[in-house]
Amino acid sequence: MSTRVARATTRRGRGGISFEDMAARRAERLVNLVICLLSTRQFLSAERIRDAVPGYEGADGSKATDEAFKRMFERDKAELRELGIPLETGRNSHFDSEDGYRIRRGDYELPPIEFDAAEAAAVGLAARLWQSATLGEAARSALIKLRAAGTEVHAADAPGAVPLLDASDPSLPTLLEAARTATVVSFDYVKVGATVPEQRTLEPWGVLSWRRRWYVAGFDRDRGEPRSFRLSRITGNVSAVGKAGAFSRPEKVDILEMVAGGWPDDERRALVRVSGSGAGQLRRIAESEIDGVLTISFSDPSRMARVIASAGSSAQVLSPPDLVAAVVERLRAAAGGI
């Protein structure tokens, strides 16, 4: 829906209900309202809408409840019009005592949508990204609408043709929205080699996937310089700081270069040659395998050396040099100092 509906916060509303939950309920109510008004050719009165649309509190005879419904319904009407939905007001006959509402299907429906090959591929890639618990429903709805408009979009073509993107990081939707709306965020982050998280305040310039891992890059207000952060190292919730439009993204910034260029918060990578069945654990944590050589991200050299050494003769670490030395030291210790 709108940025106000989509933005997640950690604050609490009345009765202990989070604003995130309240926004989700409002979004669901607005969808139900649109479906209701599209399903009829007649104008529906506010009371009939109140009875038909889930999310509105039913009448109980009290003035306070009626007033609460009227305020909620007025906000919902304004929201639909702000979103560009053609909400029409009128009466079915001269005998009606109050206005009703409807959405003419012809005014609401989109014209035929046409994509070139590259655009259709991008939508298919987005569908693969959205095959997660947090974004799956939105993706299915979007694909249904595109196909209903006559656009053939393949969410998954030949196996391996498009890489499967994991969108399971809980902070991903919030950071995507924050980057889109230029909203400053704060979060707790465990940097490489640390065990205690530190709070970071970030102007998010963009979010991207690199080597099967998600990163957010932007201006770190606490450090006073551009930084990138791996989403899997963010602990707890990501909170909005202030309002949308709080900063401007630099025009010539290269987000990929920020992430791939080796900022201090990025992890290191090991090259390990493997063979046989004793390297199963290494294969499971590897980012890629080419000609028997695994690429593995790591932040703790001691732990990585332990995992490699446990594979015995099935694994040979090639780089970096300090990791090679750590593995050799462990193997010698295991062999009794030989």
Secondary structure as the mmCIF struct_conf table of DSSP 4:
data_model
#
loop_
_struct_conf.conf_type_id
_struct_conf.id
_struct_conf.beg_label_comp_id
_struct_conf.beg_label_asym_id
_struct_conf.beg_label_seq_id
_struct_conf.end_label_comp_id
_struct_conf.end_label_asym_id
_struct_conf.end_label_seq_id
HELX_RH_AL_P HELX_RH_AL_P1 THR A 3 ALA A 6
STRN STRN1 ARG A 12 ARG A 12
HELX_RH_3T_P HELX_RH_3T_P1 ARG A 14 GLY A 16
STRN STRN2 SER A 18 SER A 18
HELX_RH_AL_P HELX_RH_AL_P2 PHE A 19 LEU A 38
BEND BEND1 SER A 39 SER A 39
BEND BEND2 ARG A 41 GLN A 42
HELX_LH_PP_P HELX_LH_PP_P1 PHE A 43 PHE A 43
STRN STRN3 LEU A 44 LEU A 44
HELX_LH_PP_P HELX_LH_PP_P2 SER A 45 SER A 45
HELX_RH_AL_P HELX_RH_AL_P3 ALA A 46 ALA A 52
BEND BEND3 VAL A 53 VAL A 53
TURN_TY1_P TURN_TY1_P1 PRO A 54 GLY A 55
BEND BEND4 TYR A 56 TYR A 56
HELX_LH_PP_P HELX_LH_PP_P3 GLU A 57 ALA A 59
BEND BEND5 GLY A 61 GLY A 61
HELX_RH_AL_P HELX_RH_AL_P4 LYS A 63 GLU A 82
TURN_TY1_P TURN_TY1_P2 LEU A 83 GLY A 84
STRN STRN4 LEU A 87 GLY A 90
BEND BEND6 ASN A 92 SER A 93
TURN_TY1_P TURN_TY1_P3 HIS A 94 PHE A 95
BEND BEND7 SER A 97 GLU A 98
STRN STRN5 GLY A 100 ILE A 103
HELX_RH_AL_P HELX_RH_AL_P5 ARG A 105 TYR A 108
BEND BEND8 GLU A 109 GLU A 109
HELX_LH_PP_P HELX_LH_PP_P4 LEU A 110 ILE A 113
HELX_RH_AL_P HELX_RH_AL_P6 ALA A 117 LEU A 129
TURN_TY1_P TURN_TY1_P4 TRP A 130 TRP A 130
BEND BEND9 SER A 132 SER A 132
TURN_TY1_P TURN_TY1_P5 ALA A 133 LEU A 135
HELX_RH_AL_P HELX_RH_AL_P7 GLY A 136 ALA A 148
TURN_TY1_P TURN_TY1_P6 ALA A 149 GLY A 150
BEND BEND10 ALA A 155 ALA A 156
BEND BEND11 ALA A 158 ALA A 158
TURN_TY1_P TURN_TY1_P7 PRO A 159 GLY A 160
BEND BEND12 ALA A 161 VAL A 162
HELX_LH_PP_P HELX_LH_PP_P5 PRO A 163 ASP A 166
TURN_TY1_P TURN_TY1_P8 PRO A 170 SER A 171
HELX_RH_AL_P HELX_RH_AL_P8 LEU A 172 THR A 181
TURN_TY1_P TURN_TY1_P9 ALA A 182 ALA A 182
STRN STRN6 VAL A 184 TYR A 189
TURN_TY1_P TURN_TY1_P10 VAL A 192 GLY A 193
BEND BEND13 THR A 195 VAL A 196
STRN STRN7 GLU A 198 TRP A 210
TURN_TY1_P TURN_TY1_P11 ARG A 211 ARG A 212
STRN STRN8 ARG A 213 ASP A 220
TURN_TY1_P TURN_TY1_P12 ARG A 221 GLY A 224
STRN STRN9 GLU A 225 ARG A 230
HELX_RH_3T_P HELX_RH_3T_P2 LEU A 231 ARG A 233
STRN STRN10 ILE A 234 VAL A 241
BEND BEND14 GLY A 242 GLY A 242
BEND BEND15 ALA A 244 GLY A 245
TURN_TY1_P TURN_TY1_P13 GLU A 251 LYS A 252
HELX_RH_AL_P HELX_RH_AL_P9 ILE A 255 ALA A 260
TURN_TY1_P TURN_TY1_P14 GLY A 261 GLY A 262
TURN_TY1_P TURN_TY1_P15 PRO A 264 ASP A 265
BEND BEND16 ASP A 266 ASP A 266
HELX_LH_PP_P HELX_LH_PP_P6 GLU A 267 GLU A 267
STRN STRN11 ARG A 268 VAL A 274
BEND BEND17 GLY A 276 SER A 277
TURN_TY1_P TURN_TY1_P16 GLY A 278 ALA A 279
HELX_RH_AL_P HELX_RH_AL_P10 GLY A 280 ILE A 285
BEND BEND18 GLU A 287 GLU A 287
STRN STRN12 SER A 288 ILE A 290
TURN_TY1_P TURN_TY1_P17 ASP A 291 GLY A 292
STRN STRN13 VAL A 293 PHE A 298
BEND BEND19 SER A 299 SER A 299
HELX_RH_AL_P HELX_RH_AL_P11 PRO A 301 SER A 310
TURN_TY1_P TURN_TY1_P18 ALA A 311 ALA A 311
HELX_RH_3T_P HELX_RH_3T_P3 GLY A 312 SER A 314
STRN STRN14 ALA A 315 SER A 319
HELX_RH_AL_P HELX_RH_AL_P12 PRO A 321 ALA A 334
TURN_TY1_P TURN_TY1_P19 ALA A 335 GLY A 336
#
